[in-house]
Amino acid sequence: MGRVNSITISMLVFGCVFGGALIGIALRDRLPQHHLASDSRDVVKLGIGLIGTMAALVLGLLVSSAKGSYDTQRSELTQMSANLILLDRILAHYGPEADGARKLLRQLAIYTLHQLWPEENDGAEPPSNTGDAYFDKIQELAPHNDSERALQSQAQSMSINLGQLRWLLFEQGGSAISMPMLVVLVFWLSIIFTGFGALAPRNSTVVATLFLCALAVSGAVFLILELDHPFQGLIKISSAPLRNAISHLGK
């Protein structure tokens, strides 16, 4: 879900919520007076409070889920970038025989950068089989002593971990937000704002307040959707750690 979809969904949420408030204001003048008596208003307020509590819990759950997914992927990116640099240094200590593997490792990092941030593509993209070619190159190394055998073994182990991190980042590209839960949340919020409109007097201050509240709610949904897709949109994870790693590879 890109930024455009996030904006579109947020606008729909705003329309539903603020529309509910306007419907409530319109209903106020059409309701019989005894429906607006103090006893009736108290029951409506209790119902709105109950729905508001449930909506707050669900909203907090969605924010926590989106933020947790965002922080996890940012941490994995930082870990992968650090592993790239460390793996390159291990191959550098192995000797000139590992220069081919180091070159492929740099191409693999560039390919990962292009896959995660396609809009930042500033050069030719390496072939998609770079990862397989790199691992084959590590396997082809022929160590001549115990030191080189230890370095090759360590490089193989780190390469497997690196591959796991790469695929984990790609597989986490899907949404961590439950759309049915989001729909139910918007439905609850619409009911709450309808109740607000029905209980409030019709004047510009009330309408402006409900407008700003609906805008704040839709803004919260926008932030949730943006956090849910950390490699695109307004709040995307910076590519700086991976770019910094690439600048150190092969040196």
C-alpha positions in Angstrom: 0.0 0.0 0.0 1.7 3.2 -1.2 1.4 6.7 0.1 -1.3 7.5 -2.4 -3.5 4.7 -1.0 -2.7 5.8 2.5 -3.9 9.3 1.7 -7.0 7.9 -0.1 -8.0 5.7 2.8 -7.4 8.5 5.3 -9.7 10.8 3.3 -12.3 8.1 3.3 -12.0 7.7 7.1 -12.4 11.5 7.5 -15.4 11.4 5.3 -17.0 8.6 7.3 -16.3 10.1 10.6 -17.1 13.8 9.9 -20.1 12.6 7.8 -21.3 10.8 10.9 -21.1 14.0 12.9 -23.1 15.9 10.2 -25.7 13.2 10.2 -26.0 13.5 14.0 -26.4 17.2 13.8 -29.1 16.8 11.1 -30.9 14.2 13.2 -31.0 16.4 16.3 -33.6 18.7 14.7 -35.7 15.7 13.6 -35.8 13.8 16.8 -38.8 14.2 19.2 -37.9 16.3 22.2 -38.4 13.5 24.7 -35.6 11.6 22.9 -33.3 14.4 23.9 -34.4 14.4 27.6 -31.7 14.1 30.2 -32.4 10.4 30.8 -32.1 9.6 27.1 -28.9 11.7 26.8 -27.3 9.9 29.7 -27.9 6.5 28.1 -26.5 7.8 24.8 -23.5 9.2 26.6 -22.9 5.8 28.3 -23.1 4.0 24.9 -20.7 6.5 23.3 -18.3 6.1 26.2 -18.4 2.3 25.9 -17.8 2.4 22.1 -15.1 5.1 22.6 -13.3 2.8 25.1 -13.3 -0.1 22.6 -12.2 2.2 19.8 -9.3 3.6 21.9 -8.1 0.0 22.6 -8.3 -1.0 18.9 -6.6 2.2 17.8 -3.8 1.7 20.3 -3.4 -1.9 19.1 -3.1 -0.8 15.5 -0.6 1.9 16.4 1.4 -0.6 18.5 1.4 -3.2 15.7 2.4 -0.8 13.0 5.2 0.8 15.1 6.5 -2.6 16.2 6.7 -3.8 12.6 8.4 -0.5 11.6 11.0 -0.7 14.4 11.7 -4.4 13.7 12.4 -3.8 10.0 14.6 -0.8 10.7 16.6 -2.9 13.2 16.9 -5.7 10.7 18.2 -3.3 8.0 20.8 -1.9 10.4 21.9 -5.4 11.4 22.1 -6.4 7.7 24.2 -3.4 6.8 26.6 -4.1 9.7 26.9 -7.7 8.6 27.7 -6.7 5.1 30.7 -4.6 6.2 31.9 -7.3 8.6 31.6 -10.0 6.0 33.5 -7.9 3.5 36.3 -7.5 6.0 36.4 -11.2 6.6 36.8 -11.8 2.9 39.5 -9.1 2.7 41.5 -11.0 5.3 41.1 -14.2 3.4 43.2 -12.7 0.6 43.1 -11.9 -3.2 41.3 -15.2 -3.9 38.2 -13.7 -2.3 38.1 -10.6 -4.5 35.5 -12.1 -6.8 33.2 -12.9 -3.8 33.7 -9.3 -2.5 32.7 -7.9 -5.8 29.5 -10.1 -5.9 28.8 -9.1 -2.3 28.8 -5.4 -3.2 26.5 -6.2 -6.2 24.2 -8.1 -3.9 24.0 -5.1 -1.5 23.2 -2.8 -4.5 20.5 -5.2 -5.7 18.9 -5.2 -2.2 19.0 -1.4 -2.2 17.2 -1.3 -5.5 14.6 -3.8 -4.3 13.8 -2.0 -1.1 13.9 1.5 -2.5 13.1 1.3 -6.3 12.4 5.0 -6.4 16.0 5.7 -5.4 17.5 3.6 -8.3 20.4 5.7 -9.5 22.2 3.2 -11.7 22.0 -0.2 -13.4 20.5 -2.9 -11.2 22.6 -6.1 -10.8 21.0 -9.4 -12.0 18.5 -11.1 -9.7 20.7 -14.2 -9.3 23.6 -12.2 -7.7 22.9 -13.9 -4.3 23.2 -17.4 -5.7 26.4 -16.4 -7.6 27.9 -14.9 -4.4 27.2 -18.0 -2.3 28.6 -20.2 -5.0 31.8 -18.1 -5.0 32.2 -18.5 -1.3 31.8 -22.3 -1.7 34.5 -22.3 -4.5 37.1 -20.9 -2.2 40.0 -23.4 -1.6 41.6 -22.7 1.7 45.3 -23.6 2.1 45.6 -23.5 5.8 43.6 -23.5 9.1 43.3 -19.7 9.1 41.8 -19.6 5.7 39.5 -22.5 6.5 38.2 -20.7 9.6 37.6 -17.5 7.6 35.7 -19.4 4.9 33.6 -21.2 7.5 32.8 -17.9 9.2 32.0 -16.3 5.8 29.6 -19.1 5.0 27.8 -18.8 8.3 27.5 -15.1 8.0 26.3 -15.4 4.4 23.5 -17.7 5.4 22.5 -15.2 8.2 22.7 -12.4 5.7 20.5 -14.3 3.2 17.9 -14.9 6.0 17.8 -11.2 6.9 17.4 -10.2 3.2 14.5 -12.6 2.6 12.9 -11.6 5.9 12.9 -8.0 4.9 11.3 -8.9 1.5 8.7 -11.2 3.1 7.8 -8.5 5.7 6.7 -6.2 2.8 3.1 -7.2 3.3 0.7 -5.4 5.6 0.8 -6.0 9.3 -2.5 -4.2 9.8 -5.8 -6.1 9.8 -8.1 -4.3 7.4 -11.3 -5.8 9.0 -10.1 -4.4 12.3 -9.5 -1.0 10.7 -13.0 -1.1 9.1 -14.6 -1.9 12.4 -12.7 0.9 14.1 -13.9 3.4 11.5 -17.5 2.1 12.0 -17.2 2.7 15.7 -15.8 6.1 15.3 -18.6 7.0 12.9 -21.1 6.0 15.5 -19.3 8.0 18.2 -19.3 11.2 16.1 -22.9 10.6 15.1 -23.7 10.6 18.8 -21.6 13.7 19.3 -23.5 15.5 16.6 -26.9 14.4 17.9 -26.2 15.7 21.4 -24.4 18.9 20.5 -26.1 22.2 19.6 -25.9 23.3 16.0 -23.4 26.2 15.8 -20.1 26.9 14.1 -18.0 26.2 17.1 -19.4 22.7 17.4 -19.0 22.0 13.7 -15.4 23.3 13.7 -14.6 21.2 16.8 -16.0 18.0 15.2 -14.2 18.8 12.0 -10.8 19.1 13.7 -11.5 15.9 15.8 -12.4 14.0 12.6 -9.2 15.4 11.0 -7.1 14.2 13.9 -8.6 10.7 13.8 -8.0 10.4 10.0 -4.5 11.7 10.6 -3.9 8.9 13.1 -5.1 6.3 10.6 -2.8 7.9 8.0 0.2 7.5 10.3 -0.7 3.9 11.0 -0.9 3.1 7.3 2.4 4.9 6.7 4.2 3.0 9.5 2.8 -0.2 8.1 4.9 0.2 4.9 8.3 1.4 6.1 10.1 1.4 2.8 7.8 3.8 1.0 5.7 6.8 1.7 6.2 9.8 4.0 7.7 8.0 7.1 9.9 5.5 5.2 13.0 4.0 6.7 16.2 5.8 5.5 18.4 3.9 3.1 21.5 5.6 4.6 22.7 2.5 6.6 22.7 0.3 3.5 24.2 3.1 1.3 27.0 3.6 3.9 27.7 -0.1 3.9 27.9 -0.2 0.1 30.4 2.7 0.2 32.7 0.6 2.4 32.5 -2.7 0.5 35.4 -3.7 -1.6 37.8 -1.2 0.0 
